[in-house]
């Protein structure tokens, strides 16, 4: 079995199976819409008649629709263009974090419908599943106009067995071998897909990037929140490893006798750069310890800390700057190991990017082994883009456009 990458596989040839041609056409329409039949045929490098046949098929299955765009040329008919039919079909994305869980509804193209809602994460998985099911059902009732729900994608802060739909290990939640997918699907009556949050972010990045920009290269997505998730893309495919656990750079030690990590070890990268690690540094106490907090530390977020740093609080700035340095040192390890074309960074710490970028860059240059490694492109994904929720949505929406496994 080999997997066809629909981004790479732009040109159809004689003998290319009909199913793959359909996926190529769908993906080209998605990334270039509005697009005419003639342009589609040109991009696919097939005859007009072949493209038209595919288009008729996709139209009859309501996967695409056609509409008029632009002015007519001369006295002729206005040219019609093709669009993916994302009307009346929605996807729910869920981002589970140790502290809070977030929910977003989008259309089939990943466009946001309505607002992001959130609630405190209950670590009792049965309780969390019931609460999630209740809230998602309510959202689908509240937003009747979004139409039928195609599926629910869940980004999980841990290692996921995609075949069994179980969470193998989520250190920040103290979950081991937790059954998440099937009970949630039963409670909702809708298909549910779960994936590690770093991998989900990486998948969304591949999916939303127009196929004519960056698709076949290698990239890494680093998501910094309660923990650190890393997703790796090699040649346009998310790297999974034998057990779907590849990419756990968050648990590669920066120092073997560093601070305690949620995984039980000490000195992991995550224990230096997670939001909790940054806040712990500021307050001078280990906030990962499960003990009652005073009201100041309990309600204080990394965004609050960054606001103080920007306002001139020297202690806050020092805590943020330390995180920046550790972030750069860890990114250097990733670059030395993988030599990616680009690194994406998401998470609350990125709201301080204008403050911390020089420190991140200098730490990165200090530990990368070549000049081009030190110059690796870093792209910040803004918090308002909700990269983890986009990743969760991509778990449902992206496969609809991906080429199937072919023999
Ligand atoms: Zn660890």
Boltz pocket constraint, residues with backbone or C-beta under 6 A from the ligand:
constraints:
  - pocket:
      binder: B
      contacts: [[A, 250], [A, 251], [A, 252], [A, 261], [A, 262], [A, 263], [A, 264], [A, 265], [A, 268], [A, 270]]
      max_distance: 6.0
